[in-house]
Amino acid sequence: MTVFVLASANPDKASEIRDILGPGFDLLPRPGDVGEVDETGETLEDNARLKARALVVATGRPAIADDTGLEVDALGGAPGVRSARYSGAGATYESNVAKLLAELTGRSDRRARFRTVALAAWPDGREVVAEGSVQGVITDRVRGSGGFGYDPVFAPDGQHRTFAEMTAAEKNAWSHRGRAFRALAAQLGPV
């Protein structure tokens, strides 16, 4: 079984990725002495690659990384690749959601999509890339206490509940991250 270092130090995201990939993948946590990787890419794939490659260089092991963006139609696709930093330096889940809701005040078009790019990288330069997305709408207020990030304001098409109102298993079945990592796992095959 190939052992991968998981690039994310976000405990919420790391837990979700482990749950999605399941026991067929041996994922090591990002070493504590490896600092944050600057997400300077112009695309989600660029940022996933930056993070995976940084962990490959730091550890000498294969690494798995991802980047996720929330794209809101009425905002021209924003926050997009800047989703984690939408409300500026020191952004929190709550400040990002508050800014998003404020930006959408009075707007009737609340269509949005979550997109995730998952990337596995090896020391020899090989890469496997997969993408997952889910369409939905931004609710007019925070709903639910589960999940993280924009989950309390995103309701996927076909659901009346936000991701934050779903169980972790339900969210993983519907979500962009679930779709991206299941697609990545399918490409990697038995590891």
Sequence and secondary structure as in RCSB ss.txt:
>XXXX:A:sequence
MTVFVLASANPDKASEIRDILGPGFDLLPRPGDVGEVDETGETLEDNARLKARALVVATGRPAIADDTGLEVDAL
GGAPGVRSARYSGAGATYESNVAKLLAELTGRSDRRARFRTVALAAWPDGREVVAEGSVQGVITDRVRGSGGFGY
DPVFAPDGQHRTFAEMTAAEKNAWSHRGRAFRALAAQLGPV
>XXXX:A:secstr
  EEEE    HHHHHHHHHHHGGGSEEE   TTS       SSHHHHHHHHHHHHHHHHSS EEEEEEEEEEGGG
TT EETTGGGTT TT  HHHHHHHHHHHTTT S  EEEEEEEEEEE TTS EEEEEEEEEEEE SS   SSS TT
GGGEEETT SS GGGS HHHHHHHSHHHHHHHHHHHHH   
